[in-house]
Amino acid sequence: MSERKRKNFSSQFKAKVALEAIRGVKTVTEIAQAFGVHPTQVGQWKKVLQEQASGVFDAERGPKPTEPAVSQERLYSEIGRLKMDLDWLKKKSGISL
């Protein structure tokens, strides 16, 4: 049984290799040798890049909207905590309103 560890490549590295493959200046084998990966892997990354390239331009510009349910829940919990603190302070200080 082999004790070789798997190589984990960053997404930037994969994109760089896939773009090189799409350019078509070198063969897949030459690209694989230059970057130290298997030729099949180069082909897979190229295919993924071609399939998902249109998604890059689908996103709308501007800030992404936050989920109102999450922020609303956080605000309600903050209100509850502050109310408990206020009640505790009133009780300790002897002030009754």
C-alpha positions, 0 to 999 in steps of 0.5 A: 500500500502506498503512503503517498499523500494527495496533493491539494491545489488551490482554486487559483492554481486550477484556474491558471492551469485551466486557462492555459489549456483553453488558450490552446498554445500548448498541448494538454500533456505539455501543460500537465508537465509544466505544472506537475499535474496529470493530463486528465486533471487538466482536462477536467479543470478545463471542462469545469471552467468552460461549463461555469464561466457563464456564471461569472457574469450572472451575478448582479453588481452591488452589495449582496442582500442580507437575510432579514430573518437572520438580522431580525432574530439577532435584533430580538435577542439583543432587545431581550438581553437589554431588557433583562439587564435593565430589569436587573439594574432597576431591582439592584438600584431600588428604583421602581417606575 
